[in-house]
Amino acid sequence: MLSCTAGRRKIPRTHDLEELQRLCAEQEAMPELAALDLTELTAYGVELRYDTEFWPSQPTAGEAVALAERVRALMLAQIPPSARP
């Protein structure tokens, strides 16, 4: 979701949400997005895909989902309604 809004620049394909956050900030000031700590989401995005032993606790997973939903809402707000999924 982060990479789809930076249409003026080629965005690399990556699991590094902090890097995507930085690239989005270069395109447009988004203080709410900049204030979020995406470090754990980056780790989850990689570990859940590639580490079969990784399984966060229910409260930790819930916090990660809430943060991911917040990021999604912020990014969707940047997309014109006619182009939203």
C-alpha positions as CSV (number, residue, x, y, z in Angstrom):
1,M,0.0,0.0,0.0
2,L,2.8,2.4,0.8
3,S,4.5,2.0,-2.6
4,C,1.3,2.6,-4.7
5,T,1.0,6.3,-3.9
6,A,4.4,7.7,-4.9
7,G,3.6,7.9,-8.6
8,R,6.3,10.5,-9.3
9,R,9.2,8.1,-8.6
10,K,10.0,4.5,-9.1
11,I,9.6,2.8,-5.7
12,P,11.7,-0.3,-5.1
13,R,10.0,-3.6,-4.3
14,T,10.9,-4.2,-0.7
15,H,9.6,-5.5,2.7
16,D,11.3,-2.6,4.4
17,L,8.4,-0.5,5.5
18,E,10.7,2.1,7.1
19,E,12.3,2.7,3.7
20,L,8.9,3.0,2.0
21,Q,7.8,5.4,4.7
22,R,10.9,7.6,4.1
23,L,10.3,7.5,0.3
24,C,6.7,8.6,0.8
25,A,7.8,11.4,3.0
26,E,10.1,12.7,0.3
27,Q,7.1,12.9,-2.1
28,E,4.6,14.5,0.3
29,A,4.6,15.6,3.9
30,M,2.5,13.2,5.9
31,P,3.2,13.9,9.6
32,E,0.8,11.2,10.8
33,L,2.7,8.6,8.7
34,A,6.1,9.9,9.7
35,A,5.1,9.7,13.4
36,L,4.5,5.9,13.2
37,D,7.2,3.4,14.2
38,L,7.1,0.8,11.5
39,T,10.1,-1.2,12.7
40,E,8.1,-4.1,14.1
41,L,5.8,-4.3,11.0
42,T,8.9,-4.6,8.8
43,A,10.1,-7.5,11.0
44,Y,6.7,-9.2,10.9
45,G,6.4,-8.8,7.1
46,V,9.7,-10.7,6.7
47,E,9.6,-13.1,9.5
48,L,6.0,-14.3,9.0
49,R,6.7,-15.0,5.3
50,Y,10.1,-16.8,5.7
51,D,10.5,-18.0,9.3
52,T,8.1,-20.9,10.0
53,E,9.1,-20.8,13.7
54,F,8.0,-17.2,14.2
55,W,4.6,-16.8,15.8
56,P,3.9,-13.6,17.8
57,S,1.6,-13.6,20.9
58,Q,-2.0,-12.6,20.4
59,P,-1.6,-9.2,22.0
60,T,1.5,-8.5,19.9
61,A,-0.2,-9.6,16.7
62,G,-3.2,-7.4,17.6
63,E,-1.0,-4.4,18.0
64,A,0.7,-5.1,14.7
65,V,-2.7,-5.4,12.9
66,A,-3.9,-2.2,14.4
67,L,-0.8,-0.4,13.2
68,A,-1.1,-1.9,9.8
69,E,-4.7,-0.8,9.6
70,R,-3.7,2.7,10.6
71,V,-1.1,2.9,7.8
72,R,-3.6,1.5,5.3
73,A,-6.1,4.2,6.3
74,L,-3.5,7.0,6.0
75,M,-2.4,5.8,2.6
76,L,-6.0,5.3,1.2
77,A,-6.7,8.8,2.2
78,Q,-4.0,9.9,-0.2
79,I,-5.6,8.1,-3.2
80,P,-8.5,9.7,-5.1
81,P,-11.8,7.9,-4.3
82,S,-12.2,6.7,-7.9
83,A,-8.8,4.9,-7.8
84,R,-9.3,3.2,-4.4
85,P,-9.6,-0.6,-4.1
